[in-house]
Amino acid sequence: MNTQTKNDSTLTLSKNQMRDYGPRVVDSIIEHFDTMWAKDLVTTTSSKERYEILPEAVPQEGSTGNEILDFVIRAKLHKNHISSYPNSFAFVPWTL
């Protein structure tokens, strides 16, 4: 007997919702590139800091598009390796 529940979750946005998100996404990208020179080329975080950014397992309930976009901008876009930075030639990951 199959006891698994089928997950029919999909990301569904109407044409108007997609148009509403468009300017926010574009503005975030423009801001990222416009302020790139003022940012550290590489940011480092401890395991504790990474856990504070992503403190939970995959959520069982969905979030709104605005919540997801806010999270990506806050937690990821400003805390990553800026490979598009003109002086960035390579990234070689290593741990001590």
Order of alpha helices (4+ residues) and beta strands (2+ residues): alpha-alpha-alpha
